[in-house]
Amino acid sequence: MNISQVMTPDVRVVSPTDSLQSAALLMRENDFGLLPVEKEDRLIGMLTDRDITIRAVAEGLSPMETEVQQVMTSEVEYIFDDYPVEEAARYMSELQVRRLPVVDRDHRLVGIVSLGDLALSEQQSAGAALNSISQPGESGLI
């Protein structure tokens, strides 16, 4: 089974020039903890609720005046939509992340895959990934 069969395809995105306030409102309205950042149909970063809190609010930046690009995580790990589910579980475990953006071979964002998505299709793979992700590591990724 490929990632494209288990991922969440309807992904909301923000622009790098959107305000943190508008991004936070989108997160609240949709119960998201992260949003992909796109520019000209290309994934250029990820914005997490933690980015907003630690990189903006804690530094005293105004959510209404601060743009997403000022606090987003610009080094984005992703997986291709034609990769096997088992590969996604292994990769997520290696990176110690709970979600990964999914891109097609043209590097266009087509979805997000989460441990929950994997759990529905491959309970053992997701369990192994969750166990590894839950262990303390040196990775500071999303």
C-alpha positions as CSV (number, residue, x, y, z in Angstrom):
1,M,0.0,0.0,0.0
2,N,1.3,3.5,-0.9
3,I,1.2,6.7,1.1
4,S,-1.3,8.2,-1.4
5,Q,-3.8,5.6,-0.3
6,V,-3.6,6.5,3.4
7,M,-2.6,10.2,3.6
8,T,-5.0,13.1,4.2
9,P,-5.3,14.8,0.8
10,D,-7.1,18.0,1.7
11,V,-4.4,20.1,3.1
12,R,-4.8,23.7,4.2
13,V,-1.7,25.8,3.6
14,V,-0.5,29.3,4.5
15,S,1.6,31.8,2.5
16,P,4.9,33.0,3.9
17,T,3.5,36.5,4.0
18,D,0.4,35.6,6.0
19,S,0.3,37.0,9.5
20,L,0.8,34.7,12.4
21,Q,-2.6,35.7,13.7
22,S,-4.3,34.5,10.5
23,A,-2.3,31.2,10.6
24,A,-3.2,30.7,14.3
25,L,-6.9,31.3,13.5
26,L,-6.8,28.7,10.7
27,M,-5.1,26.3,13.2
28,R,-7.8,26.9,15.8
29,E,-10.7,26.6,13.3
30,N,-9.5,23.3,12.0
31,D,-7.8,21.9,15.1
32,F,-4.4,21.8,13.4
33,G,-1.0,21.9,15.1
34,L,0.9,22.6,12.0
35,L,0.4,24.1,8.5
36,P,2.5,23.7,5.4
37,V,3.8,27.0,4.0
38,E,3.6,27.3,0.2
39,K,4.9,29.9,-2.2
40,E,4.2,29.6,-5.9
41,D,2.8,26.1,-5.6
42,R,5.9,24.9,-3.8
43,L,6.4,23.7,-0.2
44,I,8.9,26.1,1.4
45,G,8.3,25.4,5.1
46,M,6.1,24.3,8.0
47,L,4.5,26.4,10.7
48,T,3.7,24.8,14.0
49,D,1.8,26.0,17.0
50,R,5.2,25.6,18.8
51,D,6.9,27.9,16.2
52,I,4.3,30.6,17.0
53,T,4.7,30.2,20.7
54,I,8.4,29.9,21.0
55,R,9.7,31.9,18.1
56,A,7.1,34.7,18.2
57,V,5.1,35.1,21.3
58,A,8.0,34.3,23.7
59,E,10.1,36.9,21.8
60,G,7.4,39.5,22.1
61,L,6.6,39.6,18.3
62,S,3.2,40.9,17.4
63,P,1.0,38.1,15.8
64,M,-0.8,40.7,13.7
65,E,2.5,42.2,12.3
66,T,4.7,39.1,12.1
67,E,4.7,37.1,8.9
68,V,4.7,33.3,8.8
69,Q,8.1,33.3,7.1
70,Q,9.8,35.0,10.1
71,V,9.1,32.0,12.4
72,M,8.4,29.0,10.2
73,T,10.6,25.9,10.0
74,S,12.2,26.2,6.6
75,E,14.0,22.8,6.5
76,V,11.2,20.5,5.7
77,E,11.3,16.8,5.5
78,Y,8.8,15.1,3.3
79,I,7.9,11.8,1.6
80,F,6.8,11.0,-1.9
81,D,3.2,9.9,-2.4
82,D,4.3,6.7,-4.2
83,Y,6.4,5.4,-1.3
84,P,5.1,2.3,0.6
85,V,3.4,2.8,4.0
86,E,6.2,0.8,5.6
87,E,8.8,3.3,4.3
88,A,6.9,6.2,5.7
89,A,6.7,4.5,9.2
90,R,10.4,3.8,9.1
91,Y,11.2,7.4,7.9
92,M,9.0,9.0,10.5
93,S,10.6,6.8,13.2
94,E,14.1,7.8,12.0
95,L,13.1,11.5,12.1
96,Q,11.1,11.2,15.3
97,V,8.1,13.1,13.8
98,R,4.4,12.4,14.0
99,R,3.4,13.9,10.6
100,L,5.1,14.4,7.2
101,P,4.1,16.4,4.2
102,V,3.5,14.3,1.1
103,V,4.6,15.5,-2.3
104,D,4.3,14.1,-5.8
105,R,7.3,13.6,-8.1
106,D,7.0,17.2,-9.2
107,H,7.5,18.2,-5.6
108,R,4.0,19.6,-5.2
109,L,2.3,19.1,-1.9
110,V,-0.5,16.5,-2.3
111,G,-1.2,15.6,1.4
112,I,0.0,15.0,4.9
113,V,0.5,11.6,6.4
114,S,0.3,11.1,10.1
115,L,0.9,8.2,12.5
116,G,-2.9,8.0,12.8
117,D,-3.1,7.4,9.0
118,L,-0.5,4.7,9.3
119,A,-2.3,3.1,12.2
120,L,-5.4,2.6,10.2
121,S,-3.4,0.8,7.5
122,E,-0.5,-0.8,9.2
123,Q,-0.9,-1.1,12.9
124,Q,2.5,-2.7,13.6
125,S,4.4,-0.2,11.5
126,A,2.7,2.8,13.2
127,G,3.2,1.2,16.7
128,A,6.9,0.7,16.0
129,A,7.2,4.3,14.7
130,L,5.3,5.7,17.7
131,N,7.5,3.7,20.1
132,S,10.6,5.2,18.5
133,I,9.2,8.7,18.3
134,S,8.3,8.6,22.0
135,Q,11.9,8.0,23.0
136,P,14.0,11.0,23.8
137,G,16.3,12.0,20.9
138,E,18.5,14.7,19.6
139,S,16.2,15.7,16.7
140,G,14.6,19.1,17.1
141,L,12.3,18.6,14.1
142,I,8.6,19.1,14.2
